[in-house]
Amino acid sequence: MAVTSRADAQWSDGLASGSGSVALASGAGEFSMTWKARSEGVDGATTPEELLAAAHSSCFSMALTHELEGNGTPPAWVKTSAQVSFVPGTGVTASVLTVAAKVPGIADEDFQRIAAAAKDGCPVSQALAGVEITLSGATLMD
């Protein structure tokens, strides 16, 4: 069964002078957005890339958990950060994942292999196939 997720965005005025917002249909939040936030990285508003980073980090955490369970080594916890880069005039250029996890009973080399497989198997990674996706760090915690 397919699950469809929805968000609703609105924008007013021109690109540089305007502003908008995006609301999650789940009711979990409404976020303001501006071109200045997107092109210059100012605080106080979200960007499509920040929302992609949220999607990528959460999807990767779930994909890694799934891979670790399949290996017989379920994690105690997984924490993932995603940094999605945007270049005005070019678009989204990269997503860099950094993960730390506590996984009892696994060797670091197995964890690294499984983390790499999760990066490739994550559905959001697959949706972002047109950009460079890097697993910059996979740290196994004691």
C-alpha contacts under 8 A as a table, 3 or more apart, distances in Angstrom:
res1	aa1	res2	aa2	distance
5	S	25	A	7.57
6	R	24	L	6.61
6	R	25	A	5.50
6	R	26	S	7.95
7	A	22	V	6.65
7	A	23	A	5.54
7	A	24	L	4.49
7	A	25	A	5.28
8	D	22	V	5.51
8	D	23	A	5.26
8	D	24	L	6.59
8	D	25	A	7.10
9	A	20	G	7.15
9	A	21	S	5.60
9	A	22	V	4.14
9	A	23	A	6.37
10	Q	20	G	5.32
10	Q	21	S	5.62
10	Q	22	V	6.55
11	W	18	G	7.05
11	W	19	S	5.72
11	W	20	G	4.08
11	W	21	S	6.74
12	S	18	G	5.44
12	S	19	S	5.70
12	S	20	G	6.03
13	D	17	S	6.52
13	D	18	G	4.46
13	D	19	S	7.04
14	G	17	S	5.32
14	G	18	G	4.88
15	L	18	G	5.36
15	L	19	S	7.58
15	L	35	W	6.24
16	A	34	T	7.81
16	A	35	W	5.67
16	A	36	K	6.97
17	S	35	W	7.87
18	G	34	T	6.75
18	G	35	W	7.50
19	S	32	S	7.43
19	S	33	M	5.89
19	S	34	T	4.72
19	S	35	W	7.20
20	G	32	S	5.77
20	G	33	M	5.20
20	G	34	T	6.39
21	S	30	E	6.74
21	S	31	F	5.33
21	S	32	S	4.13
21	S	33	M	5.35
22	V	30	E	5.61
22	V	31	F	5.32
22	V	32	S	6.48
22	V	33	M	7.46
23	A	27	G	7.43
23	A	29	G	5.93
23	A	30	E	4.08
23	A	31	F	6.30
24	L	27	G	5.62
24	L	28	A	6.08
24	L	29	G	5.75
24	L	30	E	6.31
25	A	28	A	7.56
26	S	29	G	7.89
27	G	30	E	7.81
31	F	45	A	6.83
31	F	46	T	6.29
32	S	44	G	7.86
32	S	45	A	5.09
32	S	46	T	6.11
33	M	37	A	6.89
33	M	38	R	7.86
33	M	45	A	4.72
33	M	46	T	5.06
33	M	47	T	5.93
34	T	37	A	5.30
34	T	38	R	6.50
34	T	45	A	6.50
34	T	46	T	7.62
34	T	47	T	7.46
35	W	38	R	4.97
35	W	39	S	5.93
36	K	39	S	5.22
36	K	40	E	5.37
36	K	41	G	6.92
36	K	42	V	6.63
37	A	40	E	5.52
37	A	41	G	4.66
37	A	42	V	4.58
37	A	43	D	6.60
37	A	44	G	7.72
37	A	45	A	6.08
37	A	46	T	6.92
37	A	47	T	6.67
38	R	41	G	5.68
38	R	42	V	7.67
38	R	46	T	7.64
38	R	47	T	5.37
38	R	48	P	7.75
38	R	49	E	7.87
38	R	86	F	7.79
39	S	86	F	7.67
39	S	87	V	7.40
39	S	88	P	6.14
42	V	45	A	7.48
43	D	46	T	7.94
46	T	50	E	6.22
46	T	51	L	7.46
47	T	50	E	5.13
47	T	51	L	6.49
48	P	51	L	5.10
48	P	52	L	6.21
49	E	52	L	4.81
49	E	53	A	6.07
49	E	84	V	5.74
49	E	85	S	7.08
49	E	86	F	6.93
49	E	92	V	7.43
50	E	53	A	4.93
50	E	54	A	6.25
50	E	83	Q	7.92
50	E	84	V	6.92
51	L	54	A	5.02
51	L	55	A	6.24
52	L	55	A	4.98
52	L	56	H	5.96
52	L	84	V	7.02
53	A	56	H	5.03
53	A	57	S	5.95
53	A	81	S	7.81
53	A	82	A	5.04
53	A	83	Q	5.88
53	A	84	V	5.59
53	A	95	S	7.46
54	A	57	S	5.39
54	A	58	S	6.13
54	A	82	A	7.13
55	A	58	S	5.41
55	A	59	C	5.96
55	A	124	V	6.98
56	H	59	C	5.15
56	H	60	F	5.94
56	H	82	A	6.44
56	H	124	V	5.60
56	H	125	S	6.86
57	S	60	F	5.23
57	S	61	S	6.17
57	S	80	T	5.39
57	S	81	S	5.54
57	S	82	A	5.16
57	S	97	L	7.06
58	S	61	S	5.15
58	S	62	M	6.40
58	S	80	T	7.25
59	C	62	M	5.20
59	C	63	A	6.11
59	C	122	C	6.17
59	C	123	P	7.07
59	C	124	V	6.37
60	F	63	A	4.91
60	F	64	L	5.94
60	F	80	T	7.39
60	F	118	A	6.54
60	F	119	K	6.32
60	F	122	C	5.57
60	F	124	V	7.76
60	F	125	S	7.94
61	S	64	L	5.23
61	S	65	T	6.16
61	S	78	V	6.19
61	S	79	K	6.88
61	S	80	T	6.14
62	M	65	T	5.07
62	M	66	H	6.15
63	A	66	H	5.07
63	A	67	E	6.20
63	A	118	A	5.28
63	A	119	K	7.66
63	A	121	G	7.00
63	A	122	C	5.47
64	L	67	E	5.07
64	L	68	L	6.05
64	L	114	I	7.14
64	L	115	A	6.03
64	L	118	A	4.99
64	L	119	K	7.74
65	T	68	L	5.11
65	T	69	E	6.11
65	T	74	P	6.61
65	T	75	P	6.46
65	T	78	V	7.45
66	H	69	E	5.18
66	H	70	G	6.21
67	E	70	G	5.03
67	E	71	N	6.33
67	E	114	I	6.40
67	E	117	A	7.81
67	E	118	A	6.50
68	L	71	N	4.98
68	L	72	G	6.48
68	L	73	T	5.26
68	L	74	P	5.18
68	L	75	P	6.77
68	L	114	I	6.90
69	E	72	G	5.03
69	E	73	T	5.39
69	E	74	P	4.42
69	E	75	P	7.57
70	G	73	T	7.45
70	G	74	P	7.96
71	N	74	P	7.71
73	T	103	V	6.59
73	T	104	P	6.79
73	T	105	G	6.53
73	T	106	I	6.57
74	P	103	V	6.48
74	P	104	P	7.70
75	P	78	V	6.78
75	P	101	A	6.87
75	P	102	K	5.77
75	P	103	V	4.32
75	P	104	P	6.85
76	A	101	A	7.52
76	A	102	K	5.41
76	A	103	V	5.81
76	A	104	P	7.36
77	W	101	A	5.58
77	W	102	K	5.47
77	W	103	V	7.33
78	V	99	V	7.11
78	V	100	A	5.99
78	V	101	A	4.32
78	V	102	K	6.67
79	K	99	V	5.63
79	K	100	A	5.33
79	K	101	A	6.16
80	T	97	L	6.82
80	T	98	T	5.64
80	T	99	V	4.34
80	T	100	A	6.54
81	S	97	L	5.69
81	S	98	T	5.17
81	S	99	V	6.38
82	A	95	S	6.37
82	A	96	V	5.45
82	A	97	L	4.54
82	A	98	T	6.47
83	Q	94	A	7.94
83	Q	95	S	5.45
83	Q	96	V	5.11
83	Q	97	L	6.65
84	V	92	V	7.16
84	V	93	T	7.60
84	V	94	A	5.66
84	V	95	S	4.32
84	V	96	V	6.53
85	S	92	V	5.71
85	S	93	T	5.58
85	S	94	A	5.27
85	S	95	S	6.40
86	F	90	T	7.57
86	F	91	G	5.32
86	F	92	V	4.38
86	F	93	T	5.88
86	F	94	A	7.66
87	V	90	T	5.29
87	V	91	G	5.20
87	V	92	V	6.44
87	V	93	T	6.96
88	P	91	G	5.96
90	T	93	T	7.59
92	V	131	V	6.97
93	T	131	V	5.34
93	T	132	E	6.56
94	A	131	V	5.20
94	A	132	E	4.66
94	A	133	I	5.79
94	A	134	T	7.82
95	S	131	V	7.31
95	S	132	E	6.39
95	S	133	I	4.91
95	S	134	T	6.46
96	V	133	I	5.82
96	V	134	T	4.81
96	V	135	L	5.97
96	V	136	S	6.31
97	L	133	I	7.56
97	L	134	T	6.08
97	L	135	L	4.81
97	L	136	S	5.96
97	L	137	G	7.22
98	T	135	L	6.03
98	T	136	S	5.55
98	T	137	G	4.82
98	T	138	A	6.11
99	V	137	G	6.10
99	V	138	A	4.88
99	V	139	T	6.19
100	A	137	G	7.92
100	A	138	A	5.80
100	A	139	T	4.55
100	A	140	L	5.86
100	A	141	M	6.69
101	A	138	A	7.92
101	A	139	T	6.44
101	A	140	L	5.29
101	A	141	M	5.74
102	K	140	L	5.93
102	K	141	M	4.84
102	K	142	D	6.21
103	V	106	I	6.27
103	V	140	L	7.04
103	V	141	M	7.35
103	V	142	D	7.88
104	P	142	D	7.89
106	I	110	D	6.60
106	I	111	F	6.60
107	A	110	D	5.35
107	A	111	F	6.31
108	D	111	F	4.92
108	D	112	Q	6.13
108	D	140	L	6.58
109	E	112	Q	5.13
109	E	113	R	6.28
110	D	113	R	5.12
110	D	114	I	6.11
111	F	114	I	5.12
111	F	115	A	5.97
111	F	138	A	7.97
111	F	140	L	7.31
112	Q	115	A	5.10
112	Q	116	A	6.21
112	Q	138	A	6.50
113	R	116	A	5.24
113	R	117	A	6.33
114	I	117	A	5.03
114	I	118	A	6.13
115	A	118	A	5.01
115	A	119	K	6.22
115	A	138	A	7.01
116	A	119	K	5.09
116	A	120	D	6.49
116	A	135	L	7.19
117	A	120	D	5.21
117	A	121	G	5.99
118	A	121	G	4.92
118	A	122	C	5.69
119	K	122	C	5.55
119	K	125	S	6.54
119	K	135	L	7.20
120	D	125	S	6.33
120	D	126	Q	7.00
121	G	125	S	7.08
121	G	126	Q	7.02
122	C	125	S	5.15
122	C	126	Q	6.39
123	P	126	Q	4.98
123	P	127	A	6.21
124	V	127	A	4.84
124	V	128	L	6.14
125	S	128	L	5.03
125	S	129	A	6.21
125	S	133	I	7.26
126	Q	129	A	5.04
127	A	130	G	7.99
128	L	131	V	5.83
128	L	133	I	7.99
129	A	132	E	7.47
129	A	133	I	7.92
135	L	138	A	7.08
